[in-house]
Amino acid sequence: MCRWFSYISNTETCLLEDVLIIPAHSLSKQVENHYLPKLLHHDPNDPLHTTKAEIALRNKFFNADGLGVAWYGTTALEFGDADGPRPTLYKIVKQPLLDPNFHSICANTSTRALFAHIRFASGSTAITETNNHPFTLGRWSFMHNGSIAEFQKIKKLMSLEASDKIFEDFVKGTTDSEYLAAIVFSYVAQETGDWGLEEDHDVLLVKKCVERAINKVIEFQKSVLPQRGIPLPLPPNSLNLALTSGTQLLTCRFRNHPTEQPPSLYYSTTAGVVLNRKYPGHPDGKHLESLGKGELKDPEEHGSHLIVASEPSTYDEKHWELIGKNEWVYVGVDMKLKKEPMNIVL
């Protein structure tokens, strides 16, 4: 499975280098290193070795099949081409720490909304930049960790569920993730009439469209897979999803299995302070010596923010909470954290 990192704030920018490169367990280092606190297996009849095997099965991979980063800025707004922040994309088929362009971008770019993703290619999907997450349309970005079970057998139905316009304008690759995003974006467009996804739609509406899309995928699987020789019970889906408009963030951790857990996913409303060199406690403490201790900001000055990531970026557990199975974690433009169960027909 892949690994991803997301950050959003309505007032506080993060420096990409501070969150994606410098920390001891930054996303760039999760290509092969993994830190998975608080993960538990929820079947009391399974022994401990099965618990460890299950955790490894969906979390411990060599994520070296590509990098993608989307960060939001206001350039298009300043030049009259948009009415809000828009994402800039950078994608490569290379390990992030080996790419000098990635280092340069991260050292010189700050943002209030950030998506970053390192890929482990699942199934037979090609290792190519077009298959790297995040996927963007208009002002919206989408990324995924996990897999849709037997995707190739329902791929045609999924393509037909997306609107012709969005499928033609948006889908460039071959991943289950991008096809799912096309369905979600199609549902949002049907609800709003915004076929370019240029507007900042309410996070609750988008959440409803994601749930509708997941339910539709499960419906396709139930109708098609038994006819294609897949015995009951049907294989489950792992869908750790993130969507943002640059001002809102919607995430979920999902697996439709009675006992098996989804891939890991954590959130924090405090780690952004220690992952910002303007404040005390940053993992790169030596970097701050030239500033003088008195020039560091008081942590109380740091703006409200939410980080959701496949793994904690620091080894300090107190900053991180594991998202529950089949649970939403999200913020709207008011940055008020909300958690609630997903409305999925299992």
Secondary structure, DSSP 8 states (H G I E B T S, - for coil): --EEEEEEESS--EEHHHHHTSSTT-GGGTTT----TT-----TTS-HHHHHHHHHHHH-----S-EEEEEEESHHHHTTS-SS-EEEEEEESS-GGG-HHHHHHHHT-EESEEEEEE----TT---SGGGSS-EEETTEEEEEEEE-TTHHHHHHHHHHHS-HHHHHHH--S--HHHHHHHHHHHHHHHHHS-TT--S---HHHHHHHHHHHHHHHHHHHHHHGGGGT--SS----EEEEEEE-SS-EEEEE-B-SSS---S--EEESSHHHHTSTTSTT-S-GGGGGGG-GGGS--GGGS--EEEEESS-SSS-GGG-EE--TTEEEEE-TT---EEEE-----
